[in-house]
Amino acid sequence: MSTAPAIRIDRLSKTYAGGKRALDDVSFEVPQGQIFGLLGPNGAGKSTLINILAGLVTKTSGTAEIWGFDIDADHRSAKRSIGIVPQEILFDPFFTPAEALEIQAGLYGIPKAERRTAELLEAVALTDKADAYARTLSGGMKRRLLVAKAMVHSPPILVLDEPTAGVDIDLRQQLWDYVRELHARGVTVVLTTHYLEEAEELCDRIAIINHGKLVTNEPTRELLARAQEKQVVVTFDRAVAGLPADDRFEKIERIGETEVAISYSKDKVNAGEVLRLLAREGYDIVDVRTREPDLEDVFLSLTRGSAA
């Protein structure tokens, strides 16, 4: 494996007819061998970017390379280097899963002797549905079939566009188990999702796009470290007549007769100091719970801050 990026995006822009600017001078790289999160609100430009990589949308300006191949100068090699699982469930309902994979492999020019239909069906837990019409599959099964279709040509890069939308918890876990297995084999994975806890758990690095612009591109650990606001929920030994107050508290709210939630910024005060302040005010504390900031907190602060 070389040190070149799996995907390189350089000053990529897309303006649709009518003047809608979906991507505005976006630049970033996806390192090889990582699970890379591409996040953003609805309409941020994520799907436009993925569709440009897939060859379904023509960029207005800028360049994009997939596995070192320019999508314009060497589009065939670029397409063979990437597998894309679309957000929409699209395939012919009258083909069986086995037939769908065979046809997809044929479209990539893969000789019959080299096709991996049975292996892929087993990997996505669809062996028992190999000969059933695709229209009879559940939503989760259809999504797993799309993953298998994206992998028929063994691409080094897999793009998953909202792959777990509408999928129940068990099937979602099965899908992520397979993605982790592919990643362990060296496949670079690009993931878009609205389930931020998935991105936080899975992704090595996360880029956030908002209003067509790149807001941030950082390792997940560093991105989470940017979150400053924490919350402590304190239970007192009796009903609280009035809410405690201090200039260093960001927000105070009563959540029960004897419980108060206090939000504070880590750069101003810590949990121990919050409790000492309450004790000095004469409050007797019987229980304490804290909540660490998560990716959702960071995501909201960055996308709100970059709103047009």
Secondary structure as GFF3:
##gff-version 3
##sequence-region A 1 308
A	DSSP	beta_strand	7	15	.	.	.	ID=ss1
A	DSSP	beta_strand	21	30	.	.	.	ID=ss2
A	DSSP	beta_strand	35	39	.	.	.	ID=ss3
A	DSSP	alpha_helix	46	54	.	.	.	ID=ss4
A	DSSP	beta_strand	61	66	.	.	.	ID=ss5
A	DSSP	beta_strand	69	70	.	.	.	ID=ss6
A	DSSP	alpha_helix	75	80	.	.	.	ID=ss7
A	DSSP	beta_strand	82	85	.	.	.	ID=ss8
A	DSSP	alpha_helix	97	107	.	.	.	ID=ss9
A	DSSP	three_ten_helix	112	114	.	.	.	ID=ss10
A	DSSP	alpha_helix	117	123	.	.	.	ID=ss11
A	DSSP	three_ten_helix	127	129	.	.	.	ID=ss12
A	DSSP	three_ten_helix	134	136	.	.	.	ID=ss13
A	DSSP	alpha_helix	139	150	.	.	.	ID=ss14
A	DSSP	beta_strand	157	161	.	.	.	ID=ss15
A	DSSP	alpha_helix	169	184	.	.	.	ID=ss16
A	DSSP	beta_strand	188	192	.	.	.	ID=ss17
A	DSSP	alpha_helix	196	202	.	.	.	ID=ss18
A	DSSP	beta_strand	205	210	.	.	.	ID=ss19
A	DSSP	beta_strand	213	219	.	.	.	ID=ss20
A	DSSP	alpha_helix	220	225	.	.	.	ID=ss21
A	DSSP	beta_strand	229	236	.	.	.	ID=ss22
A	DSSP	beta_strand	249	254	.	.	.	ID=ss23
A	DSSP	beta_strand	259	265	.	.	.	ID=ss24
A	DSSP	alpha_helix	271	280	.	.	.	ID=ss25
A	DSSP	beta_strand	285	291	.	.	.	ID=ss26
A	DSSP	alpha_helix	295	305	.	.	.	ID=ss27
###
